[in-house]
Amino acid sequence: MSLLRIGDQAPDFKVKGLLRGQVGDYSLNSCKGKWLVLFFYPADFTFICPTEVTGFSKAVKDFGAEDALVWGVSVDSIASHKSWSEELGGLDCPLLSDESKSLSSAYGVLDDKAGVALRGTFIVNPAGVICYQVVSHVNVGRSVEETLRVLKALRTERLCPSDWKPGEATGDVALKY
């Protein structure tokens, strides 16, 4: 399998997911026309993952204001997601079940040795093209705020310097994916 690159078409998928206690079907195709933040995490019931998952859940409205969906993915079952989301007090973003590990593998974030996904974050534009990706060690949680900042920067379709925030100056029009 080749490494995904910025500008590549995001791999399509169709998996089951859980949102507010309801099981549903989730696919890349179903979110065409919207931005998608797809974040992979190692496993339910772990130390760092609840901080990220609840962080993304709390920010769902902020991402929605940017016309973006936020979906979490792990190799856990729907039953595990249900139990864990109840323990966390409910979530406003769906947790997708990748028990077959095919989704994690397609996005290049499967740790074959551990059998779980690394911490991978992908921002996919409305045309289904990967515009941002970052993969980190499982020991380090990611910043939800930074992911939202990057999404806002991408949506400007302009050059945005380090630590850019909405309302600040941008450069000339950049490449559009």
Stockholm file with secondary structure:
# STOCKHOLM 1.0

chainA/1-177         MSLLRIGDQAPDFKVKGLLRGQVGDYSLNSCKGKWLVLFFYPADFTFICPTEVTGFSKAVKDFGAEDALVWGVSVDSIASHKSWSEELGGLDCPLLSDESKSLSSAYGVLDDKAGVALRGTFIVNPAGVICYQVVSHVNVGRSVEETLRVLKALRTERLCPSDWKPGEATGDVALKY
#=GR chainA/1-177 SS CCCCCTTSBCCCCEEEEEETTEEEEEESGGGTTSEEEEEECSCSSCSSHHHHHHHHHHTHHHHHTTTEEEEEEESCCHHHHHHHHHHTTCCSSCEEECTTCHHHHHTTCEETTTTEECEEEEEECTTSBEEEEEEECTTSCCCHHHHHHHHHHHHHTBCCCTTCCTTSCCCSBCCCC
#=GC SS_cons         CCCCCTTSBCCCCEEEEEETTEEEEEESGGGTTSEEEEEECSCSSCSSHHHHHHHHHHTHHHHHTTTEEEEEEESCCHHHHHHHHHHTTCCSSCEEECTTCHHHHHTTCEETTTTEECEEEEEECTTSBEEEEEEECTTSCCCHHHHHHHHHHHHHTBCCCTTCCTTSCCCSBCCCC
//
